[in-house]
Amino acid sequence: MQRYYFDHNATTPIADSVLELFSKYLKDCSGNASSIHYHGQQAKMLLEQARRQVAGLLTASPKEIVFTSGGTEADNLAIFGTMRGNTRRHAVTTTIEHPAVLNAFAQLEQEGFAVTYVPCDSQGTVPVHSIAQALRPDTGLVSVMHANNELGTVQDIAAMADVAHQAGALFHSDGVQAAGKIPIDVTASAVSSGAGLGVDLYAISGHKFHAPKGVGALYVRKGVTLQPLLFGGRHEQGRRAGTENVPALAAMGHAAEIAKKANMSSQLRDHLQRQLAVSIPDIRFNAVDAPRIPNTLNVCFEGIEGESMVISLDLKGFSVSSGAACSSGAVEPSHVLLAIGLTRAQAKASIRFSLGPANDMQQVDNLVEAVAASCAQLRRLSPTYA
């Protein structure tokens, strides 16, 4: 049976050229980047090349890039690294963040910090004025994800960062789902210069843009003080202890260079949406009237269980998701879908389709046919679908 992959927001396949370099460096790059001999310096050269390539993806300076084990560590380093020891004991985030952010803030609350969780509207958009209203004189950090992993909704990060800075707070954004899908410029705020996002901290993860799993990065704007989470050697300018995974980071650097040049189109996503709309009755497209990354579509199929649809499509050769991969197996419906106003039944009946460069029009048409067949079958068996 031929298989088709429509779950790129969970993880992406390693690109062929990235895999080739990764394999080469696993074999040939045996040195520790902290060693001063030949093999160590060869590893150091690869590491710094990767740092330049990742900085290029974000339009940052290489010295502002801290390598991590992925997006979760990068988010945690940003949040704990700026708030622990901060005299400002209040932070602001939103109700639709990834668990890597929400659970970090929950831990801060256990440590005595105050956190305000700002809601979104029905399209998954967080109003800038709501962020402004949540700020207090003791706010030390505002954290808002750039693109939502379930809906694809893109927030107005530049305006939010500007509001946070006016209040004297730092601004962090989880950019894991944005990197490689839309252009990113972390530099001076669009509000002040017409240029970039103006963030202080920005997290990415390599496996979301066709690099290996287990590597990521945190952009830390020059001048921002960051307490480390890990204690050991003076790696990453003292901000992240531990010997760097040079082969994987070098592969991520190459993937970042490819992603910088890529121009992802929404054509396939929009075609999928149109074909589903004409092929299947009683469906709802979630948060499609807001700006979105170009590969993501979230759909509610009335009268079915999303997990049942995922299993049915898997048996037909299609990999999709009923929510965030980090929450797979959860009994509770998606907190993101509940936050945009869906009922528990609607949230549990929703499916996320996330496309990648290997998908084509024929695959999308095959997917629509499979979804229509699965939906009809599951609704015949459903006690709640009239």
Number of C-alpha atoms within 10 A of each C-alpha: 6 6 12 18 20 24 23 23 28 18 19 21 17 21 18 11 15 22 20 12 17 24 15 13 19 13 10 13 19 14 17 18 23 15 13 12 11 10 16 16 16 18 25 21 15 20 23 18 17 27 24 21 23 33 24 18 22 24 17 21 18 18 16 22 26 23 27 28 18 21 27 22 23 29 30 20 25 30 24 19 18 20 23 16 11 14 10 18 20 23 27 24 24 22 19 28 22 23 16 16 26 19 13 18 25 14 13 20 15 10 10 10 16 17 20 18 17 17 18 18 12 17 18 30 21 23 16 17 11 14 24 16 10 16 21 17 11 16 24 23 26 26 30 27 26 27 28 27 26 29 28 27 27 21 22 18 26 25 20 27 28 24 21 24 18 11 16 17 24 22 28 29 29 28 24 30 28 26 24 27 21 19 18 19 19 27 19 17 20 18 16 12 10 10 14 20 24 25 26 24 27 27 32 30 30 31 24 26 27 27 30 26 18 16 25 28 28 28 27 24 19 13 8 11 11 19 17 17 14 12 12 11 14 13 17 17 12 16 22 23 17 15 14 21 18 25 24 27 30 28 30 32 27 24 28 28 19 18 20 21 11 14 12 16 15 15 13 22 20 15 15 20 19 12 15 20 15 8 13 16 13 10 16 15 17 24 22 18 12 16 16 21 26 22 23 26 24 22 23 24 23 22 22 26 22 25 19 15 23 20 17 20 20 17 13 18 16 22 20 25 27 29 30 20 15 11 14 12 10 11 8 10 21 21 17 22 26 18 19 20 15 19 13 14 17 21 28 25 22 28 24 25 25 27 24 23 13 11 14 12 13 10 18 20 16 12 25 21 16 18 22 15 16 21 22 15 14 18 17 14 11 13 10 11 12 8
